[in-house]
Amino acid sequence: MSEMLRVERLTKRFGGHTVLRGIDLSVAVGETVCIIGASGSGKSTLLRCLNFLELPTSGRIVLEGKAIGRAAGEADGAPIMRYRESDLTAIRARVGMVFQQFNLFPHLTVAQNVALAPIRIRGMTSADANRLALAQLERVGLADKRNEHPARLSGGQQQRAAIARALAMEPHVMLFDEATSALDPELVGEVLQTMRQLAADGMTMLVVTHELGFAYNVANRVVFLHEGKVHEEGPTHELMHHPRQRRTQEFLRAVTAFRLPETI
């Protein structure tokens, strides 16, 4: 498979605190990679750097074979990159992101929420954006809710609307940052099923999750982050059945809700 995304020696510091410590990672076209790890290991910061909501301190991000930004020095053997806002806007259009919180505009209908970015960022006409919004809402099973306002939806429906909103930009890769963590347990399954269908459709996905059953059943590979580094990675079944590193073993043992035979 060809490479969609590559991360080289990515570092992120906030003042004197280093969160990411030289991350190397690649994601192939059509691959689903799940990122797991304890709280504070750098998972969310990594995704925010990949979508440039946070600018990396050093290191390089390559999307579809093209390095983002231009080199402007070096630190600890990694390039320091400089970015133009126009470059970052273009990248964010190709890299969709779904957050823990839904962040839907409460005064807009579901369809209006989904159509907004294609109109404002992609320059689509209202008619074309509305047709695209309906298609994406159908994709996540919400076409019948298109004229509702977010307050009238369940949490799971709101998160699926947020996924449709990200898909309306027609991204090349999707990032999910703990997309089910704000949901009541009975609503988690409908969102995970939507994500599973996206994976089956061939969407390239990088998923930060604590839902290890989802990772086991859907991911092609799993990456375990520890203290801002890729501590261990490998094919899903191999890493989850036979982790090599002690810290990975401890983490998997500690997650008592994890059951390998589950299907989602």
C-alpha positions as CSV (number, residue, x, y, z in Angstrom):
1,M,0.0,0.0,0.0
2,S,1.2,3.5,-0.7
3,E,1.9,5.9,2.1
4,M,-0.7,8.5,3.1
5,L,1.0,10.1,6.1
6,R,4.5,10.0,7.6
7,V,5.7,11.6,10.8
8,E,9.5,12.0,11.3
9,R,11.0,12.9,14.7
10,L,8.1,14.9,15.8
11,T,8.6,16.9,19.0
12,K,6.2,19.2,20.8
13,R,7.0,21.3,23.8
14,F,4.8,23.6,25.8
15,G,7.2,25.9,27.6
16,G,9.6,23.7,29.5
17,H,7.4,20.7,29.2
18,T,8.0,18.2,26.4
19,V,4.9,16.3,25.4
20,L,6.1,14.5,22.3
21,R,9.6,13.2,22.1
22,G,10.7,12.3,18.6
23,I,7.6,10.5,17.2
24,D,8.2,8.4,14.0
25,L,5.0,7.0,12.5
26,S,3.6,6.1,9.1
27,V,0.0,5.4,7.9
28,A,-0.7,3.7,4.6
29,V,-3.6,4.6,2.3
30,G,-6.8,2.9,3.5
31,E,-5.2,1.8,6.8
32,T,-6.8,2.2,10.2
33,V,-4.2,2.8,13.0
34,C,-5.3,3.0,16.6
35,I,-3.2,4.9,19.1
36,I,-3.5,3.8,22.7
37,G,-1.8,4.7,25.9
38,A,-2.3,6.1,29.4
39,S,-3.6,9.6,30.1
40,G,-0.9,12.2,29.5
41,S,1.1,10.0,27.1
42,G,0.7,12.5,24.3
43,K,-2.0,10.9,22.2
44,S,-4.3,14.0,21.7
45,T,-1.3,16.3,21.2
46,L,-0.1,14.1,18.4
47,L,-3.4,14.3,16.6
48,R,-3.5,18.1,17.1
49,C,-0.1,18.4,15.6
50,L,-1.1,16.3,12.6
51,N,-3.9,18.7,11.9
52,F,-1.8,21.7,12.8
53,L,-4.1,22.9,15.6
54,E,-0.8,22.8,17.4
55,L,2.4,23.6,15.6
56,P,5.1,21.0,16.1
57,T,8.3,22.3,17.8
58,S,10.4,20.2,15.5
59,G,10.1,17.3,13.1
60,R,8.5,16.8,9.8
61,I,5.0,15.8,8.6
62,V,4.7,14.4,5.1
63,L,1.2,14.1,3.6
64,E,0.8,12.1,0.4
65,G,4.5,12.4,-0.3
66,K,4.8,16.1,0.2
67,A,6.5,17.6,3.3
68,I,4.4,20.3,4.9
69,G,6.2,23.6,5.5
70,R,9.8,24.5,4.8
71,A,12.9,23.7,6.8
72,A,14.3,26.6,8.8
73,G,16.9,25.1,11.0
74,E,17.5,22.0,13.1
75,A,17.1,20.9,16.7
76,D,18.3,17.6,18.2
77,G,18.7,16.1,14.7
78,A,15.2,17.1,13.6
79,P,14.2,19.9,11.2
80,I,12.5,22.9,12.5
81,M,9.7,23.7,10.0
82,R,8.0,27.0,9.3
83,Y,4.5,27.1,8.0
84,R,2.4,29.6,6.0
85,E,-1.2,29.9,7.1
86,S,-2.4,29.3,3.5
87,D,-0.5,25.9,3.6
88,L,-2.1,25.0,6.9
89,T,-5.6,25.8,5.7
90,A,-5.1,23.6,2.7
91,I,-3.9,20.8,4.9
92,R,-6.8,21.0,7.3
93,A,-9.1,20.6,4.4
94,R,-7.4,17.3,3.5
95,V,-7.1,16.1,7.1
96,G,-10.5,15.8,8.9
97,M,-10.7,15.7,12.6
98,V,-13.4,14.6,15.1
99,F,-13.0,15.6,18.7
100,Q,-14.3,14.4,22.1
101,Q,-16.8,17.2,22.1
102,F,-19.2,17.7,19.2
103,N,-18.8,21.4,18.8
104,L,-21.9,21.8,16.6
105,F,-23.4,25.2,16.2
106,P,-26.6,25.1,18.3
107,H,-28.5,27.8,16.2
108,L,-28.0,25.8,13.0
109,T,-29.7,22.7,11.8
110,V,-27.8,19.5,11.4
111,A,-27.6,20.0,7.6
112,Q,-26.5,23.6,8.0
113,N,-23.7,22.5,10.4
114,V,-22.5,20.0,7.8
115,A,-22.7,22.4,4.8
116,L,-21.1,25.3,6.5
117,A,-17.4,24.4,5.9
118,P,-17.8,23.4,2.3
119,I,-19.4,26.8,1.6
120,R,-16.9,28.9,3.6
121,I,-13.7,27.0,3.0
122,R,-14.2,25.2,-0.3
123,G,-16.3,27.9,-1.9
124,M,-19.1,25.6,-2.8
125,T,-22.6,27.0,-3.7
126,S,-25.3,26.6,-1.1
127,A,-27.1,24.2,-3.4
128,D,-24.0,22.0,-3.9
129,A,-23.1,22.1,-0.2
130,N,-26.6,21.1,0.8
131,R,-26.5,18.1,-1.5
132,L,-23.1,17.1,-0.2
133,A,-24.4,17.5,3.4
134,L,-27.4,15.3,2.8
135,A,-25.1,12.6,1.2
136,Q,-22.8,12.6,4.2
137,L,-25.7,12.6,6.7
138,E,-27.1,9.5,4.8
139,R,-23.6,8.0,5.1
140,V,-23.8,8.2,8.9
141,G,-27.5,7.3,9.2
142,L,-28.8,10.8,10.0
143,A,-30.6,11.9,6.8
144,D,-33.9,12.0,8.7
145,K,-32.4,14.4,11.2
146,R,-31.1,17.0,8.8
147,N,-33.6,19.7,9.7
148,E,-33.3,19.2,13.5
149,H,-31.1,21.4,15.7
150,P,-28.3,19.7,17.7
151,A,-30.2,20.0,21.0
152,R,-32.8,17.6,19.8
153,L,-30.3,14.9,19.1
154,S,-28.8,12.3,21.4
155,G,-25.1,12.5,22.1
156,G,-24.4,9.7,19.7
157,Q,-26.4,11.4,17.0
158,Q,-24.5,14.7,17.6
159,Q,-21.2,12.9,17.3
160,R,-22.3,11.2,14.1
161,A,-23.3,14.7,12.8
162,A,-19.8,15.9,13.7
163,I,-18.3,13.0,11.7
164,A,-20.6,13.9,8.7
165,R,-19.3,17.5,9.1
166,A,-15.7,16.4,8.8
167,L,-16.5,14.1,5.9
168,A,-18.2,17.0,4.0
169,M,-14.7,18.4,3.5
170,E,-13.9,15.2,1.6
171,P,-10.7,14.6,3.5
172,H,-8.0,12.2,2.5
173,V,-7.4,11.1,6.1
174,M,-9.6,11.2,9.2
175,L,-8.3,11.8,12.8
176,F,-10.5,10.7,15.7
177,D,-9.6,12.0,19.2
178,E,-11.4,9.9,21.8
179,A,-14.6,10.3,19.8
180,T,-16.7,8.3,22.2
181,S,-15.3,9.5,25.6
182,A,-18.1,12.1,26.1
183,L,-20.9,9.7,25.4
184,D,-23.1,7.6,27.7
185,P,-22.1,3.9,27.5
186,E,-25.3,2.9,25.6
187,L,-24.5,5.5,22.9
188,V,-21.0,4.5,22.2
189,G,-21.8,1.6,19.9
190,E,-23.6,3.6,17.2
191,V,-20.6,5.9,16.8
192,L,-18.1,3.1,16.8
193,Q,-20.2,1.3,14.1
194,T,-20.1,4.5,12.0
195,M,-16.3,4.6,12.3
196,R,-16.1,0.9,11.5
197,Q,-18.1,1.4,8.3
198,L,-15.7,4.2,7.3
199,A,-12.8,1.8,7.8
200,A,-14.5,-0.8,5.7
201,D,-15.1,1.8,3.0
202,G,-11.3,2.4,2.8
203,M,-11.0,5.7,4.6
204,T,-7.5,6.3,6.0
205,M,-8.0,6.7,9.8
206,L,-5.8,7.5,12.8
207,V,-7.8,6.9,15.9
208,V,-6.9,7.8,19.5
209,T,-9.2,5.5,21.6
210,H,-9.6,3.8,24.9
211,E,-12.1,1.4,23.3
212,L,-9.7,-1.5,22.9
213,G,-12.4,-3.8,21.6
214,F,-12.8,-1.4,18.6
215,A,-9.1,-1.3,18.1
216,Y,-8.9,-5.1,18.2
217,N,-11.7,-5.6,15.7
218,V,-11.1,-2.8,13.3
219,A,-7.4,-1.5,13.4
220,N,-4.8,-2.8,11.0
221,R,-2.1,-1.7,13.5
222,V,-1.9,-0.4,17.0
223,V,0.6,2.1,18.4
224,F,1.2,2.3,22.1
225,L,2.4,5.7,23.3
226,H,4.3,6.1,26.6
227,E,5.8,9.3,27.9
228,G,5.6,11.0,24.5
229,K,7.3,8.2,22.5
230,V,6.2,5.3,20.4
231,H,6.9,2.7,23.0
232,E,5.6,-0.2,20.9
233,E,3.7,-0.7,17.6
234,G,2.7,-3.6,15.5
235,P,-0.2,-5.5,13.8
236,T,-3.2,-5.5,16.0
237,H,-3.5,-9.1,17.0
238,E,0.3,-9.4,17.6
239,L,0.5,-6.4,19.8
240,M,-2.6,-7.1,21.8
241,H,-1.9,-10.8,22.3
242,H,1.8,-10.7,22.6
243,P,3.1,-7.3,23.6
244,R,6.9,-7.3,23.9
245,Q,7.4,-4.3,26.2
246,R,6.7,-4.5,29.9
247,R,4.9,-1.2,30.0
248,T,2.6,-2.3,27.2
249,Q,1.8,-5.5,29.0
250,E,1.0,-3.6,32.2
251,F,-1.3,-1.2,30.3
252,L,-3.3,-3.9,28.6
253,R,-3.6,-5.9,31.9
254,A,-4.9,-2.8,33.6
255,V,-7.7,-2.2,31.2
256,T,-10.1,-4.7,32.7
257,A,-12.9,-4.0,30.3
258,F,-10.9,-5.3,27.4
259,R,-12.3,-8.6,25.9
260,L,-10.6,-9.9,22.8
261,P,-13.6,-11.9,21.4
262,E,-15.9,-8.9,21.4
263,T,-17.4,-7.6,18.1
264,I,-18.7,-4.1,17.7
